[in-house]
Amino acid sequence: MELAVFKQNGEDTGRKVTLSDDIFGIEPNDHAIYLDVKQYLAAQRQGTHKSKERNEIAGSTKKIKKQKGTGGARAGSIKAPNFRGGGRVFGPRPRDYSFKLNKKLKRLARRSALSYKVKENSLLVLESVSFDAPKTKSYISMLQGLSLADKKTLFVLPENNKNVYLSSRNLPKTKVITVDSVNTYDLLNADSLVLCEGSVNKLETLLSL
């Protein structure tokens, strides 16, 4: 499978890059994608939620009224859950939401997400991306040249580029990552995926292990 390579300003270079069918042309596995996205979102949860139960409430332990003869239900403590200010029954406790997935399944999920992008014609290959200085205006001009100004985009760079990252940081609809940080959620969350030419070989090597 071949895709045209574009310049940063949107011009066609006249060259084409060959994409591996084992990475970009497989039959997508939806269940693998579901599990990988579920794991990613679970790992984002802090899990620091906590509410006080009745043994943690500051309050008197004195029996608040006599056991019998009041005409109401018996009550032994002001800290009981049925009183205002009492402890909560089965409240949330701090926990870790993350869970493990096999590496092979995660690679399958990412190959499936990339294959979806190719099927939807949402994959673009750039010769390279570089700016002389961090400037959001330069990044917006590049998006306009690539006809991606109104789309949610994910740029994958072969290595860290501080100027490109800082130029994109203030824009809510775009994200810049390196090949090492590619994940299924970001791939599917973007309307358009933009790969630098140098990222293609690294991505194929990473996902073919």
C-alpha positions in Angstrom: 0.0 0.0 0.0 1.4 3.4 -1.0 0.5 6.9 0.2 1.7 10.3 -1.2 4.2 12.2 0.9 3.4 15.9 1.4 5.4 18.9 2.4 4.7 20.9 5.6 2.9 23.6 3.5 0.6 21.0 1.9 2.4 20.6 -1.4 2.8 17.1 -2.9 6.5 16.1 -3.0 5.8 13.7 -5.8 7.2 10.8 -3.8 5.3 7.9 -2.2 5.9 5.9 1.0 5.1 2.2 1.2 3.1 1.1 4.2 3.3 -2.4 5.5 0.0 -4.4 5.1 0.8 -6.2 8.3 0.5 -2.9 10.2 -1.8 -0.7 8.2 -3.9 -3.2 6.2 -5.2 -5.8 8.6 -8.8 -6.7 9.3 -9.4 -4.6 12.5 -10.2 -6.5 15.7 -12.9 -4.4 17.5 -12.7 -6.4 20.8 -8.9 -5.8 21.1 -9.6 -2.1 20.5 -12.3 -2.1 23.1 -10.0 -3.7 25.7 -7.0 -1.4 25.0 -9.1 1.8 25.2 -10.8 0.5 28.4 -7.4 0.0 29.9 -6.1 3.4 28.8 -9.2 5.2 30.3 -9.0 3.1 33.5 -5.3 4.1 34.0 -6.3 7.8 33.7 -8.4 7.5 36.8 -6.7 8.8 40.0 -8.8 6.5 42.3 -8.4 8.9 45.2 -12.1 9.1 46.0 -13.0 8.6 49.7 -15.9 9.2 52.0 -16.0 8.7 55.8 -17.8 5.7 57.2 -19.4 5.7 60.7 -16.2 4.6 62.5 -14.3 7.7 61.0 -16.9 10.4 61.8 -16.0 12.8 64.7 -19.0 12.7 67.0 -20.3 11.5 70.4 -20.7 7.8 71.0 -23.3 8.4 73.6 -26.7 6.7 73.1 -28.9 9.6 71.9 -32.2 8.4 73.4 -33.5 5.6 75.4 -34.1 2.2 73.8 -37.8 1.9 74.3 -40.8 4.1 74.9 -40.2 6.9 72.5 -42.5 5.7 69.8 -39.7 5.9 67.2 -37.1 3.6 66.0 -34.2 2.7 68.3 -31.0 4.7 67.8 -27.6 4.1 69.3 -25.3 6.7 67.8 -25.4 10.2 66.2 -22.8 8.9 63.7 -25.3 6.4 62.2 -25.8 6.7 58.4 -29.5 7.6 58.8 -28.7 10.8 60.6 -27.5 14.1 59.0 -23.8 14.3 59.3 -23.4 10.5 59.9 -21.1 8.2 58.1 -21.8 6.8 54.6 -22.7 3.2 54.0 -20.4 1.4 51.6 -18.8 4.7 50.5 -16.0 4.9 47.9 -12.5 3.9 49.0 -9.2 4.7 47.3 -8.3 2.1 44.7 -6.3 1.4 41.6 -8.4 1.0 38.5 -5.6 -0.2 36.2 -5.5 -3.7 34.8 -3.0 -5.7 32.7 -3.3 -6.6 29.0 -0.9 -8.8 27.1 1.6 -7.0 24.8 0.4 -8.9 21.7 -3.2 -7.8 22.3 -2.1 -4.2 22.7 -0.1 -4.3 19.4 -3.1 -5.9 17.7 -5.3 -3.1 18.9 -2.9 -0.4 17.6 -2.6 -2.1 14.3 -6.3 -2.3 14.1 -6.7 1.4 14.9 -4.1 2.3 12.2 -5.9 0.1 9.7 -9.2 1.9 10.4 -7.4 5.2 9.7 -6.2 4.0 6.3 -9.7 2.6 5.4 -11.3 5.9 6.3 -8.7 7.9 4.3 -7.8 9.7 7.5 -4.0 9.1 7.3 -1.6 11.7 5.9 2.2 11.4 5.6 4.4 14.4 5.8 8.0 14.7 4.7 8.9 16.4 8.0 7.6 19.0 10.5 9.9 21.7 12.0 9.6 25.3 13.1 12.4 27.9 13.7 10.7 29.0 17.0 7.7 28.0 19.0 4.8 29.9 17.3 1.1 28.9 17.4 0.5 30.9 14.2 3.0 28.8 12.3 1.3 25.6 13.4 -2.1 27.0 12.4 -0.7 27.9 9.0 0.5 24.3 8.6 -2.9 22.9 9.5 -4.6 25.3 7.0 -2.2 24.2 4.3 -3.0 20.6 5.0 -6.8 21.3 5.1 -7.0 20.1 8.7 -7.8 23.4 10.4 -11.3 22.3 11.5 -10.4 18.7 12.3 -9.2 17.0 15.4 -5.7 15.9 14.5 -2.9 13.7 15.9 0.6 14.4 14.8 3.2 11.6 15.3 6.8 12.7 15.3 9.8 10.3 15.0 11.5 12.1 18.0 10.9 15.0 20.4 10.6 18.4 18.8 10.2 21.1 21.4 9.2 23.9 18.9 6.5 21.8 17.3 5.1 20.7 20.7 5.0 24.2 22.2 3.5 25.6 19.0 0.5 23.1 19.3 0.0 23.2 23.0 -2.6 26.0 23.0 -4.8 24.4 20.3 -7.6 22.2 21.8 -8.2 20.1 18.6 -4.6 18.9 18.0 -2.1 16.8 19.8 1.6 16.1 19.1 3.2 12.9 20.3 6.2 10.7 19.5 6.1 7.2 18.1 6.9 5.8 21.6 3.7 7.4 22.9 1.2 6.1 20.3 -1.8 4.5 21.8 -5.2 3.2 20.6 -7.3 5.9 22.3 -5.4 8.8 20.7 -5.5 7.1 17.3 -9.3 6.7 17.4 -10.0 10.0 19.1 -8.5 11.9 16.2 -10.3 12.7 13.0 -7.0 12.7 11.1 -3.7 11.1 11.8 -0.6 12.8 10.5 2.6 10.7 10.4 6.1 12.1 9.6 7.9 10.1 7.0 10.5 9.1 9.7 7.7 7.9 12.0 6.5 5.2 9.6 9.5 2.9 9.8 9.7 3.3 13.6 6.0 2.6 14.0 6.2 -0.5 11.8 9.2 -1.8 13.8 7.5 -1.1 17.1 4.3 -2.9 16.2 5.8 -5.8 14.4 7.7 -7.2 17.5 
